Amino acid sequence: MSTESNTIQNTLQHVGDDIRNRFADIASRVRAEAQHAKDAVGTTLQEQREFAAETLSKAGKRATHLTRRYPIPIFAAALVIGFMLGRIRR
């Protein structure tokens, strides 16, 4: 009976080791994928930040150009918008 008991214990030990190894493999793959996802998100956010900064810079330059080219109509439009916002706020 002792031999049978040892065989069962050995079998359970091997099964336990196999399960432990599989969980370790899964955990390492999950860590690697999480790191990859983190890097991808970081890269995308950096690209979006640069794109937004570039777009805002271009819009500011264009607004400055239009203001210098058409100062009176821009001033009149600003007055109208200010008046409308004041009326809405009341």
N, CA, C and O atoms as a MOPAC input file, in Angstrom:
PM7 MOZYME 1SCF
protein

 N      0.81300 1    -1.18500 1     0.00000 1
 C      0.00000 1     0.00000 1     0.00000 1
 C      0.86000 1     1.25400 1     0.00000 1
 O      0.48100 1     2.29900 1    -0.52800 1
 N      2.00100 1     1.11700 1     0.59500 1
 C      2.91300 1     2.24700 1     0.65900 1
 C      3.40500 1     2.61200 1    -0.73900 1
 O      3.58000 1     3.79200 1    -1.04300 1
 N      3.62500 1     1.62600 1    -1.58000 1
 C      4.06000 1     1.88500 1    -2.95200 1
 C      2.96400 1     2.58700 1    -3.73200 1
 O      3.21100 1     3.52300 1    -4.49200 1
 N      1.74700 1     2.10900 1    -3.52100 1
 C      0.60200 1     2.74500 1    -4.19300 1
 C      0.43000 1     4.18000 1    -3.71400 1
 O      0.12300 1     5.06900 1    -4.50800 1
 N      0.62300 1     4.40500 1    -2.44500 1
 C      0.51200 1     5.74000 1    -1.86500 1
 C      1.60900 1     6.64500 1    -2.41900 1
 O      1.35500 1     7.80800 1    -2.73200 1
 N      2.80600 1     6.12600 1    -2.53800 1
 C      3.91200 1     6.91200 1    -3.10200 1
 C      3.65500 1     7.25900 1    -4.56400 1
 O      3.96000 1     8.36600 1    -5.00800 1
 N      3.09700 1     6.31800 1    -5.30500 1
 C      2.77600 1     6.55900 1    -6.70900 1
 C      1.74100 1     7.66900 1    -6.84700 1
 O      1.86900 1     8.54800 1    -7.69900 1
 N      0.73100 1     7.62200 1    -6.01300 1
 C     -0.30200 1     8.65700 1    -6.04600 1
 C      0.30000 1    10.01200 1    -5.66200 1
 O     -0.00700 1    11.02700 1    -6.28700 1
 N      1.15200 1    10.02800 1    -4.63900 1
 C      1.78100 1    11.27400 1    -4.21800 1
 C      2.68500 1    11.83500 1    -5.31800 1
 O      2.69700 1    13.04000 1    -5.56900 1
 N      3.43200 1    10.95900 1    -5.96300 1
 C      4.30000 1    11.39600 1    -7.06600 1
 C      3.48000 1    11.95900 1    -8.22100 1
 O      3.82300 1    12.97900 1    -8.81800 1
 N      2.38400 1    11.25900 1    -8.51400 1
 C      1.51400 1    11.72700 1    -9.59300 1
 C      0.93800 1    13.09700 1    -9.25400 1
 O      0.94500 1    14.00900 1   -10.08200 1
 N      0.44200 1    13.22900 1    -8.03100 1
 C     -0.09800 1    14.52800 1    -7.61900 1
 C      0.98100 1    15.60500 1    -7.61200 1
 O      0.71800 1    16.75500 1    -7.96300 1
 N      2.18000 1    15.23500 1    -7.21700 1
 C      3.29200 1    16.19100 1    -7.20800 1
 C      3.58800 1    16.67300 1    -8.62900 1
 O      3.78000 1    17.86600 1    -8.86100 1
 N      3.62200 1    15.73300 1    -9.57500 1
 C      3.89800 1    16.09900 1   -10.97000 1
 C      2.77000 1    16.96000 1   -11.54300 1
 O      3.01900 1    17.92600 1   -12.26600 1
 N      1.55200 1    16.60400 1   -11.21700 1
 C      0.41000 1    17.40400 1   -11.68000 1
 C      0.47600 1    18.81300 1   -11.08700 1
 O      0.25900 1    19.80800 1   -11.77900 1
 N      0.78000 1    18.87100 1    -9.79000 1
 C      0.90100 1    20.17500 1    -9.13900 1
 C      2.01400 1    21.01300 1    -9.75100 1
 O      1.84200 1    22.21400 1    -9.95700 1
 N      3.15600 1    20.38900 1   -10.04500 1
 C      4.27000 1    21.10000 1   -10.68400 1
 C      3.88800 1    21.57800 1   -12.08400 1
 O      4.21800 1    22.69100 1   -12.49200 1
 N      3.18400 1    20.70700 1   -12.80500 1
 C      2.75200 1    21.07100 1   -14.15100 1
 C      1.80000 1    22.26400 1   -14.11000 1
 O      1.93900 1    23.20100 1   -14.89600 1
 N      0.84900 1    22.22900 1   -13.20800 1
 C     -0.10300 1    23.34100 1   -13.08200 1
 C      0.62800 1    24.61400 1   -12.67600 1
 O      0.34800 1    25.68500 1   -13.21300 1
 N      1.55700 1    24.50900 1   -11.73800 1
 C      2.33200 1    25.66900 1   -11.28800 1
 C      3.12900 1    26.26600 1   -12.45800 1
 O      3.18000 1    27.48500 1   -12.62100 1
 N      3.74300 1    25.40400 1   -13.26300 1
 C      4.51500 1    25.87500 1   -14.42800 1
 C      3.61700 1    26.54700 1   -15.45700 1
 O      3.98000 1    27.56700 1   -16.04200 1
 N      2.44600 1    25.96600 1   -15.67100 1
 C      1.51500 1    26.57300 1   -16.63600 1
 C      1.03700 1    27.94200 1   -16.16800 1
 O      0.95700 1    28.88000 1   -16.96100 1
 N      0.71800 1    28.06000 1   -14.87800 1
 C      0.31100 1    29.35900 1   -14.34800 1
 C      1.44900 1    30.37300 1   -14.43200 1
 O      1.21300 1    31.55000 1   -14.70400 1
 N      2.67000 1    29.92800 1   -14.20100 1
 C      3.81900 1    30.82300 1   -14.32000 1
 C      3.98500 1    31.29300 1   -15.76400 1
 O      4.28200 1    32.46200 1   -16.00700 1
 N      3.79300 1    30.38100 1   -16.72300 1
 C      3.86900 1    30.76300 1   -18.13700 1
 C      2.77900 1    31.76200 1   -18.50100 1
 O      3.03600 1    32.75700 1   -19.17700 1
 N      1.57200 1    31.48900 1   -18.05000 1
 C      0.44900 1    32.39300 1   -18.33100 1
 C      0.71300 1    33.76300 1   -17.71300 1
 O      0.47400 1    34.79100 1   -18.34600 1
 N      1.20500 1    33.77400 1   -16.47900 1
 C      1.48200 1    35.04700 1   -15.80300 1
 C      2.55400 1    35.83900 1   -16.54600 1
 O      2.43600 1    37.05600 1   -16.68900 1
 N      3.59100 1    35.16700 1   -17.01600 1
 C      4.64600 1    35.88000 1   -17.74000 1
 C      4.13400 1    36.41300 1   -19.07500 1
 O      4.51300 1    37.50800 1   -19.49100 1
 N      3.28000 1    35.65100 1   -19.74600 1
 C      2.69400 1    36.14000 1   -20.99800 1
 C      1.77500 1    37.33000 1   -20.75300 1
 O      1.77100 1    38.28800 1   -21.52600 1
 N      0.99800 1    37.26800 1   -19.67500 1
 C      0.10100 1    38.38400 1   -19.34500 1
 C      0.92600 1    39.63100 1   -19.03700 1
 O      0.58200 1    40.72600 1   -19.48100 1
 N      2.01100 1    39.47200 1   -18.28200 1
 C      2.88600 1    40.62000 1   -17.97800 1
 C      3.46600 1    41.21000 1   -19.25400 1
 O      3.50200 1    42.43000 1   -19.41800 1
 N      3.92100 1    40.34900 1   -20.15900 1
 C      4.51100 1    40.82200 1   -21.41300 1
 C      3.47100 1    41.56400 1   -22.25500 1
 O      3.77000 1    42.61800 1   -22.81600 1
 N      2.26700 1    41.02800 1   -22.34600 1
 C      1.20700 1    41.68100 1   -23.12000 1
 C      0.78400 1    42.99900 1   -22.47700 1
 O      0.50400 1    43.97200 1   -23.17600 1
 N      0.73700 1    43.02900 1   -21.15500 1
 C      0.38700 1    44.27000 1   -20.45900 1
 C      1.44400 1    45.33800 1   -20.71600 1
 O      1.11000 1    46.50400 1   -20.92800 1
 N      2.70500 1    44.95000 1   -20.69900 1
 C      3.78000 1    45.90100 1   -20.99200 1
 C      3.67600 1    46.40500 1   -22.42400 1
 O      3.86400 1    47.59100 1   -22.69200 1
 N      3.37400 1    45.49100 1   -23.33900 1
 C      3.20800 1    45.87900 1   -24.74700 1
 C      2.03800 1    46.85500 1   -24.90400 1
 O      2.14800 1    47.84900 1   -25.62200 1
 N      0.93000 1    46.57100 1   -24.23700 1
 C     -0.23300 1    47.46200 1   -24.31000 1
 C      0.09000 1    48.82400 1   -23.70800 1
 O     -0.30400 1    49.85600 1   -24.25200 1
 N      0.80700 1    48.82900 1   -22.58700 1
 C      1.19800 1    50.09000 1   -21.95100 1
 C      2.07400 1    50.91800 1   -22.89000 1
 O      1.88300 1    52.12700 1   -23.02000 1
 N      3.02800 1    50.26400 1   -23.54000 1
 C      3.90700 1    50.96900 1   -24.47300 1
 C      3.12500 1    51.51700 1   -25.66700 1
 O      3.36500 1    52.63900 1   -26.11300 1
 N      2.18600 1    50.71500 1   -26.18000 1
 C      1.39200 1    51.15300 1   -27.32600 1
 C      0.51700 1    52.34900 1   -26.96100 1
 O      0.40600 1    53.29600 1   -27.74000 1
 N     -0.10300 1    52.31300 1   -25.78600 1
 C     -0.94000 1    53.42400 1   -25.34700 1
 C     -0.08900 1    54.66800 1   -25.14100 1
 O     -0.48900 1    55.76500 1   -25.53200 1
 N      1.08200 1    54.51000 1   -24.53100 1
 C      1.97700 1    55.64300 1   -24.31700 1
 C      2.41200 1    56.28000 1   -25.62200 1
 O      2.44600 1    57.50500 1   -25.73900 1
 N      2.74300 1    55.45800 1   -26.60000 1
 C      3.14900 1    55.97100 1   -27.91300 1
 C      1.99800 1    56.70900 1   -28.58400 1
 O      2.19400 1    57.78600 1   -29.14700 1
 N      0.80500 1    56.13900 1   -28.52700 1
 C     -0.35200 1    56.77300 1   -29.14400 1
 C     -0.66300 1    58.10500 1   -28.47400 1
 O     -0.94900 1    59.08800 1   -29.15700 1
 N     -0.61000 1    58.14900 1   -27.16100 1
 C     -0.87200 1    59.40700 1   -26.45500 1
 C      0.15800 1    60.47300 1   -26.80900 1
 O     -0.18900 1    61.64100 1   -26.98300 1
 N      1.41000 1    60.07700 1   -26.91500 1
 C      2.46200 1    61.02800 1   -27.29400 1
 C      2.21100 1    61.56800 1   -28.70000 1
 O      2.34900 1    62.76800 1   -28.93400 1
 N      1.84700 1    60.70200 1   -29.62900 1
 C      1.55300 1    61.13600 1   -30.99600 1
 C      0.35600 1    62.08600 1   -31.02400 1
 O      0.37600 1    63.08900 1   -31.73700 1
 N     -0.68300 1    61.77300 1   -30.25200 1
 C     -1.86000 1    62.63700 1   -30.20700 1
 C     -1.52900 1    63.99300 1   -29.59200 1
 O     -2.02300 1    65.02300 1   -30.05000 1
 N     -0.69500 1    63.99400 1   -28.55700 1
 C     -0.28000 1    65.24400 1   -27.92100 1
 C      0.47600 1    66.11400 1   -28.91400 1
 O      0.22600 1    67.31600 1   -29.00000 1
 N      1.39700 1    65.51800 1   -29.66400 1
 C      2.16500 1    66.26600 1   -30.66300 1
 C      1.24800 1    66.78300 1   -31.76600 1
 O      1.39400 1    67.92200 1   -32.21100 1
 N      0.31000 1    65.96200 1   -32.20700 1
 C     -0.62000 1    66.38200 1   -33.25900 1
 C     -1.48100 1    67.54800 1   -32.79200 1
 O     -1.68900 1    68.50600 1   -33.53700 1
 N     -1.98500 1    67.46900 1   -31.55300 1
 C     -2.81800 1    68.54500 1   -31.02200 1
 C     -2.02100 1    69.83600 1   -30.89400 1
 O     -2.52300 1    70.91200 1   -31.21800 1
 N     -0.79000 1    69.73400 1   -30.42700 1
 C      0.04300 1    70.93300 1   -30.29100 1
 C      0.31700 1    71.55600 1   -31.65200 1
 O      0.26300 1    72.77700 1   -31.80400 1
 N      0.60600 1    70.72900 1   -32.62800 1
 C      0.86000 1    71.22800 1   -33.98100 1
 C     -0.38600 1    71.87700 1   -34.57600 1
 O     -0.30200 1    72.93300 1   -35.20300 1
 N     -1.53000 1    71.25100 1   -34.38000 1
 C     -2.78400 1    71.78700 1   -34.91300 1
 C     -3.13600 1    73.11700 1   -34.25900 1
 O     -3.54300 1    74.05600 1   -34.94200 1
 N     -2.98200 1    73.20200 1   -32.93900 1
 C     -3.26200 1    74.46500 1   -32.24700 1
 C     -2.31100 1    75.56400 1   -32.68700 1
 O     -2.71200 1    76.72100 1   -32.81200 1
 N     -1.07700 1    75.21700 1   -32.92000 1
 C     -0.09700 1    76.19600 1   -33.39000 1
 C     -0.49100 1    76.72400 1   -34.77100 1
 O     -0.44500 1    77.92800 1   -35.02300 1
 N     -0.87600 1    75.81600 1   -35.65000 1
 C     -1.30300 1    76.23700 1   -36.99200 1
 C     -2.55400 1    77.10800 1   -36.92300 1
 O     -2.65700 1    78.10500 1   -37.63700 1
 N     -3.50800 1    76.73200 1   -36.06300 1
 C     -4.74400 1    77.50900 1   -35.93000 1
 C     -4.43800 1    78.89800 1   -35.38200 1
 O     -5.03400 1    79.88100 1   -35.82200 1
 N     -3.52400 1    78.99000 1   -34.43600 1
 C     -3.14500 1    80.29500 1   -33.88800 1
 C     -2.48300 1    81.17500 1   -34.92400 1
 O     -2.75300 1    82.37300 1   -35.00200 1
 N     -1.61500 1    80.57500 1   -35.71800 1
 C     -0.95500 1    81.34600 1   -36.78500 1
 C     -1.97100 1    81.82300 1   -37.81500 1
 O     -1.89400 1    82.95100 1   -38.30100 1
 N     -2.91900 1    80.95900 1   -38.14000 1
 C     -3.95000 1    81.34400 1   -39.12200 1
 C     -4.84000 1    82.44500 1   -38.55200 1
 O     -5.18500 1    83.38900 1   -39.26300 1
 N     -5.21400 1    82.33400 1   -37.28300 1
 C     -6.04300 1    83.37500 1   -36.66400 1
 C     -5.29700 1    84.70200 1   -36.61900 1
 O     -5.88300 1    85.75500 1   -36.87200 1
 N     -4.01700 1    84.65500 1   -36.30100 1
 C     -3.21100 1    85.87700 1   -36.28400 1
 C     -3.13500 1    86.47700 1   -37.67600 1
 O     -3.25500 1    87.69100 1   -37.84200 1
 N     -2.93700 1    85.63900 1   -38.66500 1
 C     -2.87700 1    86.11400 1   -40.05400 1
 C     -4.19700 1    86.77200 1   -40.46100 1
 O     -4.19500 1    87.85000 1   -41.05500 1
 N     -5.32200 1    86.12800 1   -40.14300 1
 C     -6.62800 1    86.70600 1   -40.51000 1
 C     -6.88400 1    88.01300 1   -39.77100 1
 O     -7.43700 1    88.95400 1   -40.34000 1
 N     -6.48500 1    88.07100 1   -38.51100 1
 C     -6.69000 1    89.29200 1   -37.72800 1
 C     -5.88300 1    90.44100 1   -38.31300 1
 O     -6.37300 1    91.56800 1   -38.38200 1
 N     -4.68400 1    90.17600 1   -38.72600 1
 C     -3.85100 1    91.22300 1   -39.33200 1
 C     -4.35800 1    91.61100 1   -40.71400 1
 O     -4.26400 1    92.77300 1   -41.11100 1
 N     -4.88400 1    90.66200 1   -41.42800 1
 C     -5.34200 1    90.94700 1   -42.79000 1
 C     -6.70100 1    91.65500 1   -42.79500 1
 O     -6.92600 1    92.55100 1   -43.60800 1
 N     -7.60500 1    91.26200 1   -41.89700 1
 C     -8.95800 1    91.84700 1   -41.83200 1
 C     -9.25300 1    92.33300 1   -40.41100 1
 O    -10.06400 1    91.71500 1   -39.72200 1
 N     -8.63200 1    93.40400 1   -39.95300 1
 C     -8.80400 1    93.79900 1   -38.55400 1
 C    -10.20700 1    94.32100 1   -38.22800 1
 O    -10.74000 1    94.00300 1   -37.16500 1
 N    -10.80700 1    95.10300 1   -39.10300 1
 C    -12.12400 1    95.69800 1   -38.79700 1
 C    -13.22800 1    94.63400 1   -38.77800 1
 O    -14.00700 1    94.60800 1   -37.82600 1
 N    -13.33100 1    93.76300 1   -39.77800 1
 C    -14.37500 1    92.72500 1   -39.71200 1
 C    -14.19200 1    91.78200 1   -38.51000 1
 O    -15.17600 1    91.36000 1   -37.90300 1
 N    -12.95400 1    91.45600 1   -38.17000 1
 C    -12.70500 1    90.58200 1   -37.01800 1
 C    -13.16100 1    91.28100 1   -35.73600 1
 O    -13.78900 1    90.66300 1   -34.87700 1
 N    -12.84400 1    92.56400 1   -35.61300 1
 C    -13.25200 1    93.33000 1   -34.43900 1
 C    -14.78100 1    93.39300 1   -34.34400 1
 O    -15.34300 1    93.22600 1   -33.26200 1
 N    -15.45200 1    93.63300 1   -35.47700 1
 C    -16.91600 1    93.68500 1   -35.48500 1
 C    -17.50500 1    92.32100 1   -35.09500 1
 O    -18.46200 1    92.25500 1   -34.32300 1
 N    -16.93900 1    91.24900 1   -35.62500 1
 C    -17.43200 1    89.90100 1   -35.28600 1
 C    -17.23500 1    89.62700 1   -33.79100 1
 O    -18.10000 1    89.02800 1   -33.15200 1
 N    -16.10600 1    90.06100 1   -33.23600 1
 C    -15.85000 1    89.86000 1   -31.81300 1
 C    -16.87500 1    90.62900 1   -30.97200 1
 O    -17.34200 1    90.12600 1   -29.95000 1
 N    -17.22000 1    91.83700 1   -31.39600 1
 C    -18.23600 1    92.60900 1   -30.67400 1
 C    -19.59700 1    91.91400 1   -30.71200 1
 O    -20.28400 1    91.82400 1   -29.69500 1
 N    -19.97100 1    91.43200 1   -31.87200 1
 C    -21.26100 1    90.74300 1   -32.01700 1
 C    -21.28400 1    89.48500 1   -31.14500 1
 O    -22.26200 1    89.23600 1   -30.44000 1
 N    -20.21500 1    88.70000 1   -31.19100 1
 C    -20.16200 1    87.47800 1   -30.39000 1
 C    -20.22100 1    87.82100 1   -28.90600 1
 O    -20.92300 1    87.15800 1   -28.14200 1
 N    -19.48700 1    88.85200 1   -28.49600 1
 C    -19.52600 1    89.27100 1   -27.10300 1
 C    -20.91300 1    89.73300 1   -26.68600 1
 O    -21.37600 1    89.41100 1   -25.59200 1
 N    -21.57100 1    90.48100 1   -27.54600 1
 C    -22.93000 1    90.94700 1   -27.25400 1
 C    -23.88300 1    89.75400 1   -27.11600 1
 O    -24.69600 1    89.71000 1   -26.19300 1
 N    -23.78100 1    88.79300 1   -28.03100 1
 C    -24.66500 1    87.61400 1   -27.99600 1
 C    -24.41000 1    86.77400 1   -26.73800 1
 O    -25.35500 1    86.30100 1   -26.10700 1
 N    -23.16100 1    86.59300 1   -26.38000 1
 C    -22.85600 1    85.83300 1   -25.16800 1
 C    -23.39800 1    86.55000 1   -23.92900 1
 O    -23.89000 1    85.91400 1   -22.99700 1
 N    -23.30000 1    87.87100 1   -23.93300 1
 C    -23.85300 1    88.64800 1   -22.81400 1
 C    -25.35900 1    88.51000 1   -22.71400 1
 O    -25.89900 1    88.39800 1   -21.61300 1
 N    -26.04300 1    88.51600 1   -23.84700 1
 C    -27.50200 1    88.34900 1   -23.86900 1
 C    -27.90600 1    86.94500 1   -23.40200 1
 O    -28.88200 1    86.78200 1   -22.67000 1
 N    -27.16500 1    85.96300 1   -23.82200 1
 C    -27.47200 1    84.57600 1   -23.44200 1
 C    -27.29300 1    84.39300 1   -21.93800 1
 O    -28.07300 1    83.69000 1   -21.29600 1
 N    -26.27900 1    85.01800 1   -21.38900 1
 C    -25.95300 1    84.85900 1   -19.97200 1
 C    -27.02200 1    85.45700 1   -19.06900 1
 O    -27.21800 1    84.97500 1   -17.95400 1
 N    -27.69600 1    86.46200 1   -19.50900 1
 C    -28.70900 1    87.12300 1   -18.68700 1
 C    -29.83700 1    86.24000 1   -18.38300 1
 O    -30.77500 1    86.64900 1   -17.69900 1

